[in-house]
């Protein structure tokens, strides 16, 4: 469950992502693309091609 709090950051991916990737691959993608820690409490939202 995601707790709503005033300092919650939500990042939405603008490019579609292959959902066959594992959570580790997605976290590496976040780390490389945004140069940030994917485990810092920010919520990352990915979308598929058919979104």
ModelCIF file with pLDDT and N, C-alpha, C, O atoms, coordinates in Angstrom:
data_MODEL
#
_entry.id   MODEL 
#
_entity.id                         1 
_entity.type                       polymer 
_entity.pdbx_number_of_molecules   1 
#
_entity_poly.entity_id                      1 
_entity_poly.type                           'polypeptide(L)' 
_entity_poly.nstd_linkage                   no 
_entity_poly.nstd_monomer                   no 
_entity_poly.pdbx_seq_one_letter_code       
;(UNK)(UNK)(UNK)(UNK)(UNK)(UNK)(UNK)(UNK)(UNK)(UNK)(UNK)(UNK)(UNK)(UNK)(UNK)(UNK)
(UNK)(UNK)(UNK)(UNK)(UNK)(UNK)(UNK)(UNK)(UNK)(UNK)(UNK)(UNK)(UNK)(UNK)(UNK)(UNK)
(UNK)(UNK)(UNK)(UNK)(UNK)(UNK)(UNK)(UNK)(UNK)(UNK)(UNK)(UNK)(UNK)(UNK)(UNK)(UNK)
(UNK)(UNK)(UNK)
;
_entity_poly.pdbx_seq_one_letter_code_can   XXXXXXXXXXXXXXXXXXXXXXXXXXXXXXXXXXXXXXXXXXXXXXXXXXX 
_entity_poly.pdbx_strand_id                 A 
#
loop_
_entity_poly_seq.entity_id 
_entity_poly_seq.num 
_entity_poly_seq.mon_id 
_entity_poly_seq.hetero 
1 1  UNK n 
1 2  UNK n 
1 3  UNK n 
1 4  UNK n 
1 5  UNK n 
1 6  UNK n 
1 7  UNK n 
1 8  UNK n 
1 9  UNK n 
1 10 UNK n 
1 11 UNK n 
1 12 UNK n 
1 13 UNK n 
1 14 UNK n 
1 15 UNK n 
1 16 UNK n 
1 17 UNK n 
1 18 UNK n 
1 19 UNK n 
1 20 UNK n 
1 21 UNK n 
1 22 UNK n 
1 23 UNK n 
1 24 UNK n 
1 25 UNK n 
1 26 UNK n 
1 27 UNK n 
1 28 UNK n 
1 29 UNK n 
1 30 UNK n 
1 31 UNK n 
1 32 UNK n 
1 33 UNK n 
1 34 UNK n 
1 35 UNK n 
1 36 UNK n 
1 37 UNK n 
1 38 UNK n 
1 39 UNK n 
1 40 UNK n 
1 41 UNK n 
1 42 UNK n 
1 43 UNK n 
1 44 UNK n 
1 45 UNK n 
1 46 UNK n 
1 47 UNK n 
1 48 UNK n 
1 49 UNK n 
1 50 UNK n 
1 51 UNK n 
#
_struct_asym.id          A 
_struct_asym.entity_id   1 
#
loop_
_ma_qa_metric.id 
_ma_qa_metric.mode 
_ma_qa_metric.name 
_ma_qa_metric.software_group_id 
_ma_qa_metric.type 
1 global pLDDT . pLDDT 
2 local  pLDDT . pLDDT 
#
_ma_qa_metric_global.metric_id      1 
_ma_qa_metric_global.metric_value   87.67 
_ma_qa_metric_global.model_id       1 
_ma_qa_metric_global.ordinal_id     1 
#
loop_
_ma_qa_metric_local.label_asym_id 
_ma_qa_metric_local.label_comp_id 
_ma_qa_metric_local.label_seq_id 
_ma_qa_metric_local.metric_id 
_ma_qa_metric_local.metric_value 
_ma_qa_metric_local.model_id 
_ma_qa_metric_local.ordinal_id 
A UNK 1  2 74.00 1 1  
A UNK 2  2 77.00 1 2  
A UNK 3  2 81.00 1 3  
A UNK 4  2 86.00 1 4  
A UNK 5  2 88.00 1 5  
A UNK 6  2 90.00 1 6  
A UNK 7  2 90.00 1 7  
A UNK 8  2 90.00 1 8  
A UNK 9  2 91.00 1 9  
A UNK 10 2 91.00 1 10 
A UNK 11 2 90.00 1 11 
A UNK 12 2 90.00 1 12 
A UNK 13 2 86.00 1 13 
A UNK 14 2 86.00 1 14 
A UNK 15 2 88.00 1 15 
A UNK 16 2 91.00 1 16 
A UNK 17 2 88.00 1 17 
A UNK 18 2 88.00 1 18 
A UNK 19 2 86.00 1 19 
A UNK 20 2 89.00 1 20 
A UNK 21 2 86.00 1 21 
A UNK 22 2 90.00 1 22 
A UNK 23 2 90.00 1 23 
A UNK 24 2 92.00 1 24 
A UNK 25 2 91.00 1 25 
A UNK 26 2 90.00 1 26 
A UNK 27 2 91.00 1 27 
A UNK 28 2 92.00 1 28 
A UNK 29 2 89.00 1 29 
A UNK 30 2 90.00 1 30 
A UNK 31 2 91.00 1 31 
A UNK 32 2 91.00 1 32 
A UNK 33 2 88.00 1 33 
A UNK 34 2 85.00 1 34 
A UNK 35 2 89.00 1 35 
A UNK 36 2 87.00 1 36 
A UNK 37 2 91.00 1 37 
A UNK 38 2 91.00 1 38 
A UNK 39 2 91.00 1 39 
A UNK 40 2 89.00 1 40 
A UNK 41 2 88.00 1 41 
A UNK 42 2 90.00 1 42 
A UNK 43 2 91.00 1 43 
A UNK 44 2 90.00 1 44 
A UNK 45 2 91.00 1 45 
A UNK 46 2 90.00 1 46 
A UNK 47 2 89.00 1 47 
A UNK 48 2 88.00 1 48 
A UNK 49 2 83.00 1 49 
A UNK 50 2 78.00 1 50 
A UNK 51 2 59.00 1 51 
#
loop_
_atom_site.group_PDB 
_atom_site.id 
_atom_site.type_symbol 
_atom_site.label_atom_id 
_atom_site.label_alt_id 
_atom_site.label_comp_id 
_atom_site.label_asym_id 
_atom_site.label_entity_id 
_atom_site.label_seq_id 
_atom_site.pdbx_PDB_ins_code 
_atom_site.Cartn_x 
_atom_site.Cartn_y 
_atom_site.Cartn_z 
_atom_site.occupancy 
_atom_site.B_iso_or_equiv 
_atom_site.pdbx_formal_charge 
_atom_site.auth_seq_id 
_atom_site.auth_comp_id 
_atom_site.auth_asym_id 
_atom_site.auth_atom_id 
_atom_site.pdbx_PDB_model_num 
ATOM 1   N N  . UNK A 1 1  ? 0.841  -1.165 0.000   1.00 74.00 ? 1  UNK A N  1 
ATOM 2   C CA . UNK A 1 1  ? 0.000  0.000  0.000   1.00 74.00 ? 1  UNK A CA 1 
ATOM 3   C C  . UNK A 1 1  ? 0.892  1.235  0.000   1.00 74.00 ? 1  UNK A C  1 
ATOM 4   O O  . UNK A 1 1  ? 1.907  1.271  0.696   1.00 74.00 ? 1  UNK A O  1 
ATOM 5   N N  . UNK A 1 2  ? 0.522  2.230  -0.765  1.00 77.00 ? 2  UNK A N  1 
ATOM 6   C CA . UNK A 1 2  ? 1.279  3.477  -0.861  1.00 77.00 ? 2  UNK A CA 1 
ATOM 7   C C  . UNK A 1 2  ? 0.586  4.521  0.006   1.00 77.00 ? 2  UNK A C  1 
ATOM 8   O O  . UNK A 1 2  ? -0.579 4.851  -0.213  1.00 77.00 ? 2  UNK A O  1 
ATOM 9   N N  . UNK A 1 3  ? 1.305  5.027  0.978   1.00 81.00 ? 3  UNK A N  1 
ATOM 10  C CA . UNK A 1 3  ? 0.758  6.046  1.865   1.00 81.00 ? 3  UNK A CA 1 
ATOM 11  C C  . UNK A 1 3  ? 0.863  7.415  1.190   1.00 81.00 ? 3  UNK A C  1 
ATOM 12  O O  . UNK A 1 3  ? 1.925  7.794  0.697   1.00 81.00 ? 3  UNK A O  1 
ATOM 13  N N  . UNK A 1 4  ? -0.240 8.142  1.173   1.00 86.00 ? 4  UNK A N  1 
ATOM 14  C CA . UNK A 1 4  ? -0.223 9.490  0.618   1.00 86.00 ? 4  UNK A CA 1 
ATOM 15  C C  . UNK A 1 4  ? 0.305  10.438 1.675   1.00 86.00 ? 4  UNK A C  1 
ATOM 16  O O  . UNK A 1 4  ? -0.232 10.531 2.779   1.00 86.00 ? 4  UNK A O  1 
ATOM 17  N N  . UNK A 1 5  ? 1.358  11.134 1.319   1.00 88.00 ? 5  UNK A N  1 
ATOM 18  C CA . UNK A 1 5  ? 1.973  12.079 2.243   1.00 88.00 ? 5  UNK A CA 1 
ATOM 19  C C  . UNK A 1 5  ? 2.371  13.326 1.452   1.00 88.00 ? 5  UNK A C  1 
ATOM 20  O O  . UNK A 1 5  ? 2.507  13.255 0.231   1.00 88.00 ? 5  UNK A O  1 
ATOM 21  N N  . UNK A 1 6  ? 2.556  14.446 2.107   1.00 90.00 ? 6  UNK A N  1 
ATOM 22  C CA . UNK A 1 6  ? 2.828  15.705 1.397   1.00 90.00 ? 6  UNK A CA 1 
ATOM 23  C C  . UNK A 1 6  ? 4.107  15.685 0.561   1.00 90.00 ? 6  UNK A C  1 
ATOM 24  O O  . UNK A 1 6  ? 4.180  16.376 -0.455  1.00 90.00 ? 6  UNK A O  1 
ATOM 25  N N  . UNK A 1 7  ? 5.106  14.917 0.960   1.00 90.00 ? 7  UNK A N  1 
ATOM 26  C CA . UNK A 1 7  ? 6.380  14.920 0.234   1.00 90.00 ? 7  UNK A CA 1 
ATOM 27  C C  . UNK A 1 7  ? 6.508  13.770 -0.760  1.00 90.00 ? 7  UNK A C  1 
ATOM 28  O O  . UNK A 1 7  ? 7.606  13.514 -1.254  1.00 90.00 ? 7  UNK A O  1 
ATOM 29  N N  . UNK A 1 8  ? 5.407  13.065 -1.068  1.00 90.00 ? 8  UNK A N  1 
ATOM 30  C CA . UNK A 1 8  ? 5.435  11.945 -2.000  1.00 90.00 ? 8  UNK A CA 1 
ATOM 31  C C  . UNK A 1 8  ? 5.681  12.442 -3.414  1.00 90.00 ? 8  UNK A C  1 
ATOM 32  O O  . UNK A 1 8  ? 4.998  13.350 -3.887  1.00 90.00 ? 8  UNK A O  1 
ATOM 33  N N  . UNK A 1 9  ? 6.655  11.848 -4.089  1.00 91.00 ? 9  UNK A N  1 
ATOM 34  C CA . UNK A 1 9  ? 6.943  12.180 -5.485  1.00 91.00 ? 9  UNK A CA 1 
ATOM 35  C C  . UNK A 1 9  ? 6.498  11.010 -6.350  1.00 91.00 ? 9  UNK A C  1 
ATOM 36  O O  . UNK A 1 9  ? 6.771  9.853  -6.032  1.00 91.00 ? 9  UNK A O  1 
ATOM 37  N N  . UNK A 1 10 ? 5.808  11.320 -7.448  1.00 91.00 ? 10 UNK A N  1 
ATOM 38  C CA . UNK A 1 10 ? 5.364  10.317 -8.409  1.00 91.00 ? 10 UNK A CA 1 
ATOM 39  C C  . UNK A 1 10 ? 5.965  10.682 -9.757  1.00 91.00 ? 10 UNK A C  1 
ATOM 40  O O  . UNK A 1 10 ? 5.771  11.790 -10.256 1.00 91.00 ? 10 UNK A O  1 
ATOM 41  N N  . UNK A 1 11 ? 6.694  9.743  -10.337 1.00 90.00 ? 11 UNK A N  1 
ATOM 42  C CA . UNK A 1 11 ? 7.340  9.959  -11.638 1.00 90.00 ? 11 UNK A CA 1 
ATOM 43  C C  . UNK A 1 11 ? 6.658  9.062  -12.655 1.00 90.00 ? 11 UNK A C  1 
ATOM 44  O O  . UNK A 1 11 ? 6.526  7.860  -12.429 1.00 90.00 ? 11 UNK A O  1 
ATOM 45  N N  . UNK A 1 12 ? 6.221  9.632  -13.776 1.00 90.00 ? 12 UNK A N  1 
ATOM 46  C CA . UNK A 1 12 ? 5.532  8.906  -14.820 1.00 90.00 ? 12 UNK A CA 1 
ATOM 47  C C  . UNK A 1 12 ? 6.447  8.774  -16.029 1.00 90.00 ? 12 UNK A C  1 
ATOM 48  O O  . UNK A 1 12 ? 6.974  9.765  -16.532 1.00 90.00 ? 12 UNK A O  1 
ATOM 49  N N  . UNK A 1 13 ? 6.629  7.538  -16.489 1.00 86.00 ? 13 UNK A N  1 
ATOM 50  C CA . UNK A 1 13 ? 7.486  7.296  -17.658 1.00 86.00 ? 13 UNK A CA 1 
ATOM 51  C C  . UNK A 1 13 ? 6.797  7.808  -18.917 1.00 86.00 ? 13 UNK A C  1 
ATOM 52  O O  . UNK A 1 13 ? 5.609  7.557  -19.121 1.00 86.00 ? 13 UNK A O  1 
ATOM 53  N N  . UNK A 1 14 ? 7.528  8.515  -19.751 1.00 86.00 ? 14 UNK A N  1 
ATOM 54  C CA . UNK A 1 14 ? 6.949  9.042  -20.988 1.00 86.00 ? 14 UNK A CA 1 
ATOM 55  C C  . UNK A 1 14 ? 7.065  8.045  -22.131 1.00 86.00 ? 14 UNK A C  1 
ATOM 56  O O  . UNK A 1 14 ? 6.293  8.114  -23.087 1.00 86.00 ? 14 UNK A O  1 
ATOM 57  N N  . UNK A 1 15 ? 8.008  7.128  -22.051 1.00 88.00 ? 15 UNK A N  1 
ATOM 58  C CA . UNK A 1 15 ? 8.206  6.110  -23.074 1.00 88.00 ? 15 UNK A CA 1 
ATOM 59  C C  . UNK A 1 15 ? 7.641  4.779  -22.587 1.00 88.00 ? 15 UNK A C  1 
ATOM 60  O O  . UNK A 1 15 ? 7.740  4.472  -21.399 1.00 88.00 ? 15 UNK A O  1 
ATOM 61  N N  . UNK A 1 16 ? 7.051  3.985  -23.478 1.00 91.00 ? 16 UNK A N  1 
ATOM 62  C CA . UNK A 1 16 ? 6.535  2.684  -23.062 1.00 91.00 ? 16 UNK A CA 1 
ATOM 63  C C  . UNK A 1 16 ? 7.658  1.748  -22.635 1.00 91.00 ? 16 UNK A C  1 
ATOM 64  O O  . UNK A 1 16 ? 8.791  1.855  -23.105 1.00 91.00 ? 16 UNK A O  1 
ATOM 65  N N  . UNK A 1 17 ? 7.318  0.820  -21.729 1.00 88.00 ? 17 UNK A N  1 
ATOM 66  C CA . UNK A 1 17 ? 8.286  -0.125 -21.170 1.00 88.00 ? 17 UNK A CA 1 
ATOM 67  C C  . UNK A 1 17 ? 7.798  -1.544 -21.445 1.00 88.00 ? 17 UNK A C  1 
ATOM 68  O O  . UNK A 1 17 ? 6.599  -1.820 -21.403 1.00 88.00 ? 17 UNK A O  1 
ATOM 69  N N  . UNK A 1 18 ? 8.733  -2.428 -21.724 1.00 88.00 ? 18 UNK A N  1 
ATOM 70  C CA . UNK A 1 18 ? 8.424  -3.839 -21.903 1.00 88.00 ? 18 UNK A CA 1 
ATOM 71  C C  . UNK A 1 18 ? 8.163  -4.457 -20.530 1.00 88.00 ? 18 UNK A C  1 
ATOM 72  O O  . UNK A 1 18 ? 9.084  -4.569 -19.720 1.00 88.00 ? 18 UNK A O  1 
ATOM 73  N N  . UNK A 1 19 ? 6.928  -4.857 -20.259 1.00 86.00 ? 19 UNK A N  1 
ATOM 74  C CA . UNK A 1 19 ? 6.570  -5.364 -18.936 1.00 86.00 ? 19 UNK A CA 1 
ATOM 75  C C  . UNK A 1 19 ? 7.027  -6.795 -18.692 1.00 86.00 ? 19 UNK A C  1 
ATOM 76  O O  . UNK A 1 19 ? 6.728  -7.367 -17.644 1.00 86.00 ? 19 UNK A O  1 
ATOM 77  N N  . UNK A 1 20 ? 7.743  -7.379 -19.640 1.00 89.00 ? 20 UNK A N  1 
ATOM 78  C CA . UNK A 1 20 ? 8.346  -8.688 -19.391 1.00 89.00 ? 20 UNK A CA 1 
ATOM 79  C C  . UNK A 1 20 ? 9.623  -8.539 -18.580 1.00 89.00 ? 20 UNK A C  1 
ATOM 80  O O  . UNK A 1 20 ? 10.191 -9.531 -18.124 1.00 89.00 ? 20 UNK A O  1 
ATOM 81  N N  . UNK A 1 21 ? 10.076 -7.306 -18.400 1.00 86.00 ? 21 UNK A N  1 
ATOM 82  C CA . UNK A 1 21 ? 11.279 -7.059 -17.601 1.00 86.00 ? 21 UNK A CA 1 
ATOM 83  C C  . UNK A 1 21 ? 10.978 -7.285 -16.123 1.00 86.00 ? 21 UNK A C  1 
ATOM 84  O O  . UNK A 1 21 ? 9.843  -7.122 -15.676 1.00 86.00 ? 21 UNK A O  1 
ATOM 85  N N  . UNK A 1 22 ? 11.994 -7.655 -15.386 1.00 90.00 ? 22 UNK A N  1 
ATOM 86  C CA . UNK A 1 22 ? 11.814 -7.872 -13.950 1.00 90.00 ? 22 UNK A CA 1 
ATOM 87  C C  . UNK A 1 22 ? 11.871 -6.538 -13.203 1.00 90.00 ? 22 UNK A C  1 
ATOM 88  O O  . UNK A 1 22 ? 12.236 -5.508 -13.769 1.00 90.00 ? 22 UNK A O  1 
ATOM 89  N N  . UNK A 1 23 ? 11.509 -6.581 -11.942 1.00 90.00 ? 23 UNK A N  1 
ATOM 90  C CA . UNK A 1 23 ? 11.550 -5.382 -11.110 1.00 90.00 ? 23 UNK A CA 1 
ATOM 91  C C  . UNK A 1 23 ? 12.993 -4.884 -10.972 1.00 90.00 ? 23 UNK A C  1 
ATOM 92  O O  . UNK A 1 23 ? 13.221 -3.682 -10.835 1.00 90.00 ? 23 UNK A O  1 
ATOM 93  N N  . UNK A 1 24 ? 13.945 -5.783 -11.007 1.00 92.00 ? 24 UNK A N  1 
ATOM 94  C CA . UNK A 1 24 ? 15.351 -5.388 -10.900 1.00 92.00 ? 24 UNK A CA 1 
ATOM 95  C C  . UNK A 1 24 ? 15.797 -4.632 -12.153 1.00 92.00 ? 24 UNK A C  1 
ATOM 96  O O  . UNK A 1 24 ? 16.560 -3.670 -12.063 1.00 92.00 ? 24 UNK A O  1 
ATOM 97  N N  . UNK A 1 25 ? 15.327 -5.064 -13.303 1.00 91.00 ? 25 UNK A N  1 
ATOM 98  C CA . UNK A 1 25 ? 15.662 -4.373 -14.547 1.00 91.00 ? 25 UNK A CA 1 
ATOM 99  C C  . UNK A 1 25 ? 15.013 -2.994 -14.592 1.00 91.00 ? 25 UNK A C  1 
ATOM 100 O O  . UNK A 1 25 ? 15.632 -2.029 -15.040 1.00 91.00 ? 25 UNK A O  1 
ATOM 101 N N  . UNK A 1 26 ? 13.767 -2.898 -14.127 1.00 90.00 ? 26 UNK A N  1 
ATOM 102 C CA . UNK A 1 26 ? 13.087 -1.604 -14.093 1.00 90.00 ? 26 UNK A CA 1 
ATOM 103 C C  . UNK A 1 26 ? 13.766 -0.646 -13.116 1.00 90.00 ? 26 UNK A C  1 
ATOM 104 O O  . UNK A 1 26 ? 13.878 0.547  -13.396 1.00 90.00 ? 26 UNK A O  1 
ATOM 105 N N  . UNK A 1 27 ? 14.217 -1.159 -11.978 1.00 91.00 ? 27 UNK A N  1 
ATOM 106 C CA . UNK A 1 27 ? 14.909 -0.291 -11.024 1.00 91.00 ? 27 UNK A CA 1 
ATOM 107 C C  . UNK A 1 27 ? 16.259 0.160  -11.584 1.00 91.00 ? 27 UNK A C  1 
ATOM 108 O O  . UNK A 1 27 ? 16.684 1.288  -11.335 1.00 91.00 ? 27 UNK A O  1 
ATOM 109 N N  . UNK A 1 28 ? 16.927 -0.702 -12.330 1.00 92.00 ? 28 UNK A N  1 
ATOM 110 C CA . UNK A 1 28 ? 18.181 -0.301 -12.984 1.00 92.00 ? 28 UNK A CA 1 
ATOM 111 C C  . UNK A 1 28 ? 17.914 0.766  -14.039 1.00 92.00 ? 28 UNK A C  1 
ATOM 112 O O  . UNK A 1 28 ? 18.707 1.693  -14.203 1.00 92.00 ? 28 UNK A O  1 
ATOM 113 N N  . UNK A 1 29 ? 16.812 0.637  -14.745 1.00 89.00 ? 29 UNK A N  1 
ATOM 114 C CA . UNK A 1 29 ? 16.425 1.629  -15.745 1.00 89.00 ? 29 UNK A CA 1 
ATOM 115 C C  . UNK A 1 29 ? 16.200 2.992  -15.095 1.00 89.00 ? 29 UNK A C  1 
ATOM 116 O O  . UNK A 1 29 ? 16.631 4.016  -15.625 1.00 89.00 ? 29 UNK A O  1 
ATOM 117 N N  . UNK A 1 30 ? 15.529 3.003  -13.956 1.00 90.00 ? 30 UNK A N  1 
ATOM 118 C CA . UNK A 1 30 ? 15.300 4.246  -13.208 1.00 90.00 ? 30 UNK A CA 1 
ATOM 119 C C  . UNK A 1 30 ? 16.628 4.832  -12.759 1.00 90.00 ? 30 UNK A C  1 
ATOM 120 O O  . UNK A 1 30 ? 16.864 6.033  -12.890 1.00 90.00 ? 30 UNK A O  1 
ATOM 121 N N  . UNK A 1 31 ? 17.485 3.985  -12.233 1.00 91.00 ? 31 UNK A N  1 
ATOM 122 C CA . UNK A 1 31 ? 18.777 4.434  -11.726 1.00 91.00 ? 31 UNK A CA 1 
ATOM 123 C C  . UNK A 1 31 ? 19.631 5.047  -12.827 1.00 91.00 ? 31 UNK A C  1 
ATOM 124 O O  . UNK A 1 31 ? 20.255 6.087  -12.618 1.00 91.00 ? 31 UNK A O  1 
ATOM 125 N N  . UNK A 1 32 ? 19.666 4.413  -13.997 1.00 91.00 ? 32 UNK A N  1 
ATOM 126 C CA . UNK A 1 32 ? 20.492 4.905  -15.106 1.00 91.00 ? 32 UNK A CA 1 
ATOM 127 C C  . UNK A 1 32 ? 19.894 6.139  -15.763 1.00 91.00 ? 32 UNK A C  1 
ATOM 128 O O  . UNK A 1 32 ? 20.621 7.081  -16.078 1.00 91.00 ? 32 UNK A O  1 
ATOM 129 N N  . UNK A 1 33 ? 18.588 6.151  -15.974 1.00 88.00 ? 33 UNK A N  1 
ATOM 130 C CA . UNK A 1 33 ? 17.959 7.260  -16.699 1.00 88.00 ? 33 UNK A CA 1 
ATOM 131 C C  . UNK A 1 33 ? 17.844 8.515  -15.851 1.00 88.00 ? 33 UNK A C  1 
ATOM 132 O O  . UNK A 1 33 ? 18.036 9.622  -16.355 1.00 88.00 ? 33 UNK A O  1 
ATOM 133 N N  . UNK A 1 34 ? 17.534 8.358  -14.573 1.00 85.00 ? 34 UNK A N  1 
ATOM 134 C CA . UNK A 1 34 ? 17.291 9.518  -13.720 1.00 85.00 ? 34 UNK A CA 1 
ATOM 135 C C  . UNK A 1 34 ? 18.428 9.821  -12.753 1.00 85.00 ? 34 UNK A C  1 
ATOM 136 O O  . UNK A 1 34 ? 18.408 10.842 -12.066 1.00 85.00 ? 34 UNK A O  1 
ATOM 137 N N  . UNK A 1 35 ? 19.413 8.939  -12.699 1.00 89.00 ? 35 UNK A N  1 
ATOM 138 C CA . UNK A 1 35 ? 20.550 9.103  -11.779 1.00 89.00 ? 35 UNK A CA 1 
ATOM 139 C C  . UNK A 1 35 ? 20.053 9.329  -10.351 1.00 89.00 ? 35 UNK A C  1 
ATOM 140 O O  . UNK A 1 35 ? 20.512 10.234 -9.654  1.00 89.00 ? 35 UNK A O  1 
ATOM 141 N N  . UNK A 1 36 ? 19.116 8.497  -9.936  1.00 87.00 ? 36 UNK A N  1 
ATOM 142 C CA . UNK A 1 36 ? 18.547 8.589  -8.595  1.00 87.00 ? 36 UNK A CA 1 
ATOM 143 C C  . UNK A 1 36 ? 18.402 7.199  -8.003  1.00 87.00 ? 36 UNK A C  1 
ATOM 144 O O  . UNK A 1 36 ? 18.505 6.196  -8.709  1.00 87.00 ? 36 UNK A O  1 
ATOM 145 N N  . UNK A 1 37 ? 18.164 7.151  -6.712  1.00 91.00 ? 37 UNK A N  1 
ATOM 146 C CA . UNK A 1 37 ? 17.976 5.893  -6.011  1.00 91.00 ? 37 UNK A CA 1 
ATOM 147 C C  . UNK A 1 37 ? 16.526 5.440  -6.198  1.00 91.00 ? 37 UNK A C  1 
ATOM 148 O O  . UNK A 1 37 ? 15.616 6.142  -5.759  1.00 91.00 ? 37 UNK A O  1 
ATOM 149 N N  . UNK A 1 38 ? 16.282 4.292  -6.834  1.00 91.00 ? 38 UNK A N  1 
ATOM 150 C CA . UNK A 1 38 ? 14.910 3.843  -7.049  1.00 91.00 ? 38 UNK A CA 1 
ATOM 151 C C  . UNK A 1 38 ? 14.219 3.366  -5.771  1.00 91.00 ? 38 UNK A C  1 
ATOM 152 O O  . UNK A 1 38 ? 13.027 3.061  -5.791  1.00 91.00 ? 38 UNK A O  1 
ATOM 153 N N  . UNK A 1 39 ? 14.955 3.301  -4.665  1.00 91.00 ? 39 UNK A N  1 
ATOM 154 C CA . UNK A 1 39 ? 14.397 2.822  -3.403  1.00 91.00 ? 39 UNK A CA 1 
ATOM 155 C C  . UNK A 1 39 ? 14.243 3.938  -2.370  1.00 91.00 ? 39 UNK A C  1 
ATOM 156 O O  . UNK A 1 39 ? 14.191 3.666  -1.171  1.00 91.00 ? 39 UNK A O  1 
ATOM 157 N N  . UNK A 1 40 ? 14.169 5.191  -2.824  1.00 89.00 ? 40 UNK A N  1 
ATOM 158 C CA . UNK A 1 40 ? 14.108 6.316  -1.887  1.00 89.00 ? 40 UNK A CA 1 
ATOM 159 C C  . UNK A 1 40 ? 12.690 6.724  -1.487  1.00 89.00 ? 40 UNK A C  1 
ATOM 160 O O  . UNK A 1 40 ? 12.511 7.717  -0.783  1.00 89.00 ? 40 UNK A O  1 
ATOM 161 N N  . UNK A 1 41 ? 11.683 5.973  -1.927  1.00 88.00 ? 41 UNK A N  1 
ATOM 162 C CA . UNK A 1 41 ? 10.309 6.284  -1.552  1.00 88.00 ? 41 UNK A CA 1 
ATOM 163 C C  . UNK A 1 41 ? 9.500  6.934  -2.656  1.00 88.00 ? 41 UNK A C  1 
ATOM 164 O O  . UNK A 1 41 ? 8.292  7.123  -2.512  1.00 88.00 ? 41 UNK A O  1 
ATOM 165 N N  . UNK A 1 42 ? 10.148 7.278  -3.754  1.00 90.00 ? 42 UNK A N  1 
ATOM 166 C CA . UNK A 1 42 ? 9.441  7.848  -4.899  1.00 90.00 ? 42 UNK A CA 1 
ATOM 167 C C  . UNK A 1 42 ? 8.678  6.731  -5.604  1.00 90.00 ? 42 UNK A C  1 
ATOM 168 O O  . UNK A 1 42 ? 9.164  5.604  -5.688  1.00 90.00 ? 42 UNK A O  1 
ATOM 169 N N  . UNK A 1 43 ? 7.489  7.040  -6.109  1.00 91.00 ? 43 UNK A N  1 
ATOM 170 C CA . UNK A 1 43 ? 6.687  6.076  -6.854  1.00 91.00 ? 43 UNK A CA 1 
ATOM 171 C C  . UNK A 1 43 ? 6.962  6.278  -8.343  1.00 91.00 ? 43 UNK A C  1 
ATOM 172 O O  . UNK A 1 43 ? 6.813  7.385  -8.861  1.00 91.00 ? 43 UNK A O  1 
ATOM 173 N N  . UNK A 1 44 ? 7.361  5.218  -9.023  1.00 90.00 ? 44 UNK A N  1 
ATOM 174 C CA . UNK A 1 44 ? 7.628  5.273  -10.457 1.00 90.00 ? 44 UNK A CA 1 
ATOM 175 C C  . UNK A 1 44 ? 6.519  4.519  -11.185 1.00 90.00 ? 44 UNK A C  1 
ATOM 176 O O  . UNK A 1 44 ? 6.251  3.355  -10.890 1.00 90.00 ? 44 UNK A O  1 
ATOM 177 N N  . UNK A 1 45 ? 5.877  5.193  -12.139 1.00 91.00 ? 45 UNK A N  1 
ATOM 178 C CA . UNK A 1 45 ? 4.763  4.607  -12.883 1.00 91.00 ? 45 UNK A CA 1 
ATOM 179 C C  . UNK A 1 45 ? 5.227  4.391  -14.312 1.00 91.00 ? 45 UNK A C  1 
ATOM 180 O O  . UNK A 1 45 ? 5.676  5.319  -14.983 1.00 91.00 ? 45 UNK A O  1 
ATOM 181 N N  . UNK A 1 46 ? 5.111  3.145  -14.768 1.00 90.00 ? 46 UNK A N  1 
ATOM 182 C CA . UNK A 1 46 ? 5.490  2.797  -16.128 1.00 90.00 ? 46 UNK A CA 1 
ATOM 183 C C  . UNK A 1 46 ? 4.232  2.519  -16.933 1.00 90.00 ? 46 UNK A C  1 
ATOM 184 O O  . UNK A 1 46 ? 3.182  2.196  -16.376 1.00 90.00 ? 46 UNK A O  1 
ATOM 185 N N  . UNK A 1 47 ? 4.347  2.647  -18.247 1.00 89.00 ? 47 UNK A N  1 
ATOM 186 C CA . UNK A 1 47 ? 3.205  2.370  -19.115 1.00 89.00 ? 47 UNK A CA 1 
ATOM 187 C C  . UNK A 1 47 ? 3.621  1.419  -20.233 1.00 89.00 ? 47 UNK A C  1 
ATOM 188 O O  . UNK A 1 47 ? 4.795  1.327  -20.589 1.00 89.00 ? 47 UNK A O  1 
ATOM 189 N N  . UNK A 1 48 ? 2.637  0.720  -20.772 1.00 88.00 ? 48 UNK A N  1 
ATOM 190 C CA . UNK A 1 48 ? 2.899  -0.191 -21.881 1.00 88.00 ? 48 UNK A CA 1 
ATOM 191 C C  . UNK A 1 48 ? 2.603  0.525  -23.198 1.00 88.00 ? 48 UNK A C  1 
ATOM 192 O O  . UNK A 1 48 ? 2.133  1.663  -23.199 1.00 88.00 ? 48 UNK A O  1 
ATOM 193 N N  . UNK A 1 49 ? 2.875  -0.138 -24.303 1.00 83.00 ? 49 UNK A N  1 
ATOM 194 C CA . UNK A 1 49 ? 2.619  0.465  -25.611 1.00 83.00 ? 49 UNK A CA 1 
ATOM 195 C C  . UNK A 1 49 ? 1.128  0.740  -25.835 1.00 83.00 ? 49 UNK A C  1 
ATOM 196 O O  . UNK A 1 49 ? 0.754  1.716  -26.485 1.00 83.00 ? 49 UNK A O  1 
ATOM 197 N N  . UNK A 1 50 ? 0.289  -0.140 -25.283 1.00 78.00 ? 50 UNK A N  1 
ATOM 198 C CA . UNK A 1 50 ? -1.151 -0.004 -25.517 1.00 78.00 ? 50 UNK A CA 1 
ATOM 199 C C  . UNK A 1 50 ? -1.831 0.914  -24.504 1.00 78.00 ? 50 UNK A C  1 
ATOM 200 O O  . UNK A 1 50 ? -3.055 1.044  -24.528 1.00 78.00 ? 50 UNK A O  1 
ATOM 201 N N  . UNK A 1 51 ? -1.090 1.538  -23.637 1.00 59.00 ? 51 UNK A N  1 
ATOM 202 C CA . UNK A 1 51 ? -1.653 2.355  -22.547 1.00 59.00 ? 51 UNK A CA 1 
ATOM 203 C C  . UNK A 1 51 ? -2.872 3.057  -23.016 1.00 59.00 ? 51 UNK A C  1 
ATOM 204 O O  . UNK A 1 51 ? -3.494 3.793  -22.250 1.00 59.00 ? 51 UNK A O  1 
#
